[in-house]
Amino acid sequence: QVQLQESGPGLVKPSQTLSLTCTVSGTSITTGSKFWSWSRQSPGKGLEWLGGIQSDGTTYHNPSLQNRIGISRDTARNQFAIHLNSLTPEDTAVYYCTRQLVYWGQGIQVTVSS
């Protein structure tokens, strides 16, 4: 079955760049016209969609993040990643990777603090 697992730092400092990786098993990220994406949930807030990458490599991102976000993938490792720069404490959240918003990773807590 399809499984996703997030990995990355749990604590980052303000102004730094966050990079999280999602390792996928049970299917390939390059096949099936699927959309692989990242979302996050902050304390007291709803789920926020951040961005993603299609199986053909096309990337999309939430316009509210402007030039702060990048999405990449490593097809050899069957992974995709999110890179978020200029971090502030407001970026503190649980970050999730998903396929089609149907399959989800367990989430990773990221805290932005000095």
C-alpha positions as a printed Julia matrix, in Angstrom:
114×3 Matrix{Float64}:
  0.0    0.0     0.0
  1.02   3.61   -0.4
  2.98   4.97    2.53
  4.52   8.38    3.1
  7.03   9.37    5.76
  8.21  12.88    6.55
 11.72  13.59    7.82
 13.69  16.67    8.69
 14.62  18.96   11.57
 12.2   19.51   14.4
 13.67  22.81   15.48
 14.9   25.61   13.26
 15.87  29.21   13.93
 14.11  32.28   12.56
 15.37  33.45    9.17
 16.73  29.98    8.35
 15.52  27.64    5.62
 13.48  24.55    6.4
 13.88  21.49    4.24
 11.62  18.48    4.76
 11.67  15.25    2.8
  8.84  12.84    2.12
  9.86   9.26    1.4
  7.25   7.32   -0.53
  6.86   3.55   -0.64
  4.37   1.29   -2.36
  4.24   3.32   -5.56
  6.4    5.56   -7.72
  6.12   9.35   -7.53
  6.63   9.56  -11.29
  3.71   7.47  -12.45
 -0.07   7.53  -12.43
 -0.73  11.26  -12.95
 -0.75  11.8    -9.22
 -0.19  14.94   -7.19
  2.18  14.88   -4.24
  1.89  17.78   -1.88
  2.69  19.38    1.45
  0.28  20.84    3.98
  0.66  22.11    7.51
 -1.42  22.74   10.57
 -0.54  25.38   13.12
 -1.93  25.52   16.66
 -5.42  26.96   16.56
 -5.47  27.2    12.78
 -6.9   25.13    9.98
 -5.02  22.99    7.56
 -3.01  25.04    5.06
 -1.98  23.69    1.68
  1.59  24.71    0.86
  2.52  23.29   -2.49
  3.22  20.14   -4.43
  4.55  18.36   -7.46
  2.8   16.33  -10.11
  4.1   13.0   -11.35
  5.34  14.77  -14.5
  7.44  17.15  -12.38
  5.24  20.24  -12.6
  5.24  22.15   -9.31
  2.61  24.35   -7.71
  2.6   26.41   -4.56
  0.29  28.48   -2.42
  0.51  32.08   -3.7
  0.5   33.36   -0.12
  4.01  31.96    0.29
  5.26  34.02   -2.67
  8.99  33.47   -3.15
  9.57  31.59    0.09
  8.78  28.09   -1.09
 10.36  25.5    -3.34
  9.31  21.94   -4.16
 11.75  19.36   -5.47
 12.03  15.63   -5.93
 14.6   12.85   -6.09
 13.16  10.22   -8.38
 15.99   7.75   -7.7
 15.07   7.75   -4.02
 11.33   8.14   -4.62
 11.26  11.26   -2.47
  9.94  14.77   -2.76
 10.8   17.74   -0.61
  9.7   21.18    0.49
 12.04  24.08    1.1
 10.74  27.09    3.0
 12.98  30.07    3.63
 12.86  33.2     5.77
 11.25  31.29    8.59
  9.36  33.05   11.36
  7.68  31.63   14.48
  4.41  31.7    12.48
  5.8   28.8    10.44
  5.67  26.6    13.52
  3.33  23.75   12.62
  2.92  20.07   11.98
  3.92  19.47    8.37
  2.36  16.68    6.34
  3.11  15.16    2.97
  0.22  13.67    1.04
 -0.8   12.03   -2.19
 -3.93  13.56   -3.6
 -4.89  14.51   -0.03
 -5.94  10.87    0.35
 -2.77   9.23    1.6
 -0.97  11.1     4.38
  2.25  10.82    6.29
  2.09  10.88   10.05
  3.29  14.46   10.16
  6.38  16.1    11.59
  6.39  18.84   14.2
  8.52  21.82   13.22
  9.17  24.6    15.71
 10.72  27.89   14.66
 12.42  29.44   17.64
 15.69  31.04   18.57
